Amino acid sequence: MAKFFPVKRQEEGKIMSNPQYVVVGVGVLITNRQGQILVGKRSSKHAPYWSIFGGHVDPGESFEACAIREIKEEIGIDITSPTVFGISNNVETFRQEGKHTVSICMHVEYNGTVAPQIMETDKCENLLWISPTDPLPEPHFEASRNAIDLWLTQRFYHQPI
């Protein structure tokens, strides 16, 4: 039977590292007019992994609001109308790190005039537009790999093995 725990903002660090909690996040697959996907090379706690952008959903926050907020914070661009295209249960990360996340996979096509740029240099060190037909840059973050796979195969759910 599932247990529900109250989530308080000041306890975030404890909750994020506690294996009894499942953390919900959004992963935003940003494409350009050429169909390329934007990824970033993580620094600090998720170094040296490449990943699409996103983050944890705050209590009371919609998936769309989270996506818009995270993209603005991380790469300085304004996005509109991100749409949900899939869900990924990131069990391998739990097996390796003890942190269980479920990702709401979202998509937005970005055609803005402002180029994405690294806003949080302590979290990201490089940006790269990649072709979806090329191999992903490695090493690649599990949640990001799952989201890109769902997008390319037009499936809704990533079933862990």
N, C-alpha and C positions, 0 to 999 in steps of 0.2 A: 504494500500500500504506500502511496506517495505521501511524503511529509512536506508540509508547506511551512516555511520559516519567514518571519518578517524580515525585510531587508531595510537596513538603515544606511544612509550614505556614509556615515563615519565608520562603519564596519566593513567597508568595501574591501580593504586589503585582506581581512580575515576571511571573508566570504569567497573571494577570488581564489584563494589557495586552499580552501577547505574541500576535501573530496566528497563531502555529503551534499554539496550544492552543485547544481548544473547552471552554468552561466549562459545567458542568451546574448548573442551579438549579431551585428549585421556585417556582411561583407559586400562591398559595392563594386561591381564589375563595371568599370568606366570604359566605354568604347568611343573612338573618334569616327569621323566620316569614312575613313579607310577601313574601318572594322578592327583596328588594332585595340589591344587591351593595355591599360596603364597598370604597371606594377611598380613597387618600390622595394629597395633592399633595406631590410630592417637593421637597426643598430640596437645597442643595449640589450635588454632581456630577450629579444627574439633574434638576435644576430646569429648567423649571417643570412637568415632566410629571406627569400623574396616573397612578396604577397600582394594581393589586391588590397585596397584600403577599407577601413571600417573600424568598428570597436564595439564595446559593451553598451547595451541598451540601459539607460538610466531608469530607475523606478518611475512609472507613470508616463514614460516617453513612448511615442509611437515608433514603429520601425522606420517610417519615412523621415520623421524628425531626427532620429538618431543618425540616419545616413547623411542627411543634409548637414547636421552639426559636425559629424566626424570628418567629412570631406573638407569642409571649410577650415577646421582646425588643423588637419594634417597636410593638405596641399593647397589651401588658399583659394579654392574656386567655389563659386556658387552653382549648385545643381538644383534642378527642379524636377518634380514628379518621378522620383525613383520608384521602380516597380519590383515587386517580389516575383522571382522566377523559380525559386527552389529553397529547399531546406537541407542542411547537412548536419548529421550527428557525428561530431568529430571525436570518435572513440580512440583513435590511435594516439592523439595528443594526451588523452587521459592515461592510456597505457604507459606512455613514455614520461609524462610530467606530473600525473596525478591531478590534472585540471580538465574537467569535462565541460566542453562547450557545445552549444547548438547554434549553428549559424543560419540566419535568415539571409538568403542570397538575393541581392537586389541588382538591378541593372539601370544604368542611365547612359544615354548618348550625350557626350559633351562636345558642343560646337562653339564654345565661347571664345571670346577674343583674348582673355587672360590665360596665359600658359600656366599649367600646374607647376607649383614650386614647393620645395620642402619647407614647411613651416615649423616643424618640430625636429630640429637637427639632432636631438637626443634620442629620437625614435626611428629616424629614417636617414639614409646616407646617399641614396641614388634613386632616380626615377627613370623608367624605361617603357616606351611603347613597344609592345611585342605583337607579332602576327599570331593569330590563333592557330595557324597551321604549323608553326615552328615549335620545337621542343621548349618547354618552360625553362626559364633560368633556374639553376639549382644552386644550393638546396632550396626547396619550395615549401612554404608553410602548408600544412595539411588542409586547413579550412579553405585556403585560397585555391589549392589544387582541386579540391572537391567542387567548389563553386564554378571554376572554369570548365571542369568536366561536365557538370550539369548543363551549363550554357551551351557547350559545343554539341552535346548529345541530345539536347532538348528534353531532358528528363527533369522531374520535379524534386525527387528525393534521392539523396546519397545514402545507400544502405551500407553500414559498416560491416566489415568481414569479421 
